[in-house]
Amino acid sequence: MADVHPAFLSLASYLADQNYTFVCPTPESQTRVVDKRNSSATTRWSTTLEDFFGWSLPAKKEILTKLLSAAVLRESQETSTIIREFKDGSFKSDFRFSNLYLPHISNGETDEQNSLYYVHSAHPTKADDAVFFGPDTYFFLDFLNRANRHLSSTRPRRIIDVCCGSGAGAIHMSRAHPNSNVVGLDLNPKALQLGPVNAALAGGRVEFLESDLYAAVDQLGDIDVIVSNPPYIASSEDEKVPIYAAGGAQQGLALPLRIVEEGIERLAKDGLLIIYTGVPIAYQRPGHDPFLEQMKGMKNAELMEYRIIHPDMWAEDVARGAYTDVGRIQVVGAVLRKSASTKRRSTHS
Ligand SMILES: C[S@@+](CC[C@H](N)C(=O)[O-])C[C@H]1O[C@@H](n2cnc3c(N)ncnc32)[C@H](O)[C@@H]1O
């Protein structure tokens, strides 16, 4: 298990004591709020913990020393780079802390899980190695909860979260199946640094490995469950989008499709693949879902569930060039069960 800097744990515990709450919005909503705050000298500085660790606003020293205890501030600043001081004397946090589970009330009782924090990159997340966490993550966890009923009563031995980012899916699966061996895979080394921090905060047992898709777990047929919320925004040579969002060709469907095709090959018999992803829907064919067509025809797999989770996600992206014939991005959740053993397809033709 990777080392977790204790400064993250002390800070999270301090934030919990202060009843800190932040639910991570879309980058567009966060930009709107930050722009508004920046438009006036009286509002551009942090005055609360949420301003500093949620909205990623700068703070002046005299405020920061009031918001944080001296010990937590020292540890966050000196022994790690959670908080940085700039030449003009202002301070910024390199990370945001967001509440992982949204509050649910059932039978009049609030779900206690909603107080868990999740650490991810500060706003704006323009850098290629930014560690993603956002509205998709919340929807993804909800879908995992729902899809849990497809898991057989026998405990899954190996669970993989491919494109794990800061670890939400992997950590969730580890909490739901504490005796399983759970691995999170991502190619962003920064994500792999934050994964262990988030696992420690949530009490999950997850191994995080640097991997281009499944490269680090190349053995076929020994994974019981694969979960994924991969990048799914259209990307091309002319239009750069950050790695955490870039789904590649086919208007962003290429990467999600590879995850399913290559994942089914790696699943044990009766294993499950649970994927949450976005699908470009052409405006000329508003009822046609190209991902659903592929899932229905997937070799050696049975489609157990397919659900529209959001009919019109990332509407601002649809205005970009790569989406000229797209009316909306439909976010879906799919569950597939491996129906027969497969041989790895030959890379030679
Ligand atoms: C949209 S983020 C989702 C993160 C996480 N699953 C969540 O729900 O918050 C997609 C993640 O996929 C990772 N990624 C992109 N291409 C990848 C690849 N070829 N192999 C492994 N990870 C990849 C990115 O680094 C990023 O962390």
The ligand as an ORCA input file, in Angstrom:
! r2SCAN-3c Opt
* xyz 0 1
  C     -13.379     11.196    -16.401
  S     -12.021     10.698    -15.402
  C     -12.926      9.635    -14.295
  C     -12.208      9.295    -13.044
  C     -12.968      8.391    -12.097
  N     -13.313      7.139    -12.731
  C     -14.187      9.075    -11.542
  O     -15.285      8.531    -11.700
  O     -14.072     10.135    -10.911
  C     -11.177      9.559    -16.464
  C      -9.847      9.010    -15.953
  O      -9.328      8.116    -16.969
  C      -7.915      8.223    -17.001
  N      -7.443      7.719    -18.304
  C      -7.558      8.297    -19.534
  N      -7.055      7.501    -20.485
  C      -6.613      6.378    -19.861
  C      -5.997      5.173    -20.310
  N      -5.728      4.964    -21.602
  N      -5.667      4.243    -19.384
  C      -5.925      4.447    -18.065
  N      -6.513      5.558    -17.581
  C      -6.859      6.512    -18.466
  C      -7.648      9.694    -16.743
  O      -6.329      9.905    -16.278
  C      -8.739     10.021    -15.703
  O      -8.239      9.844    -14.401
*
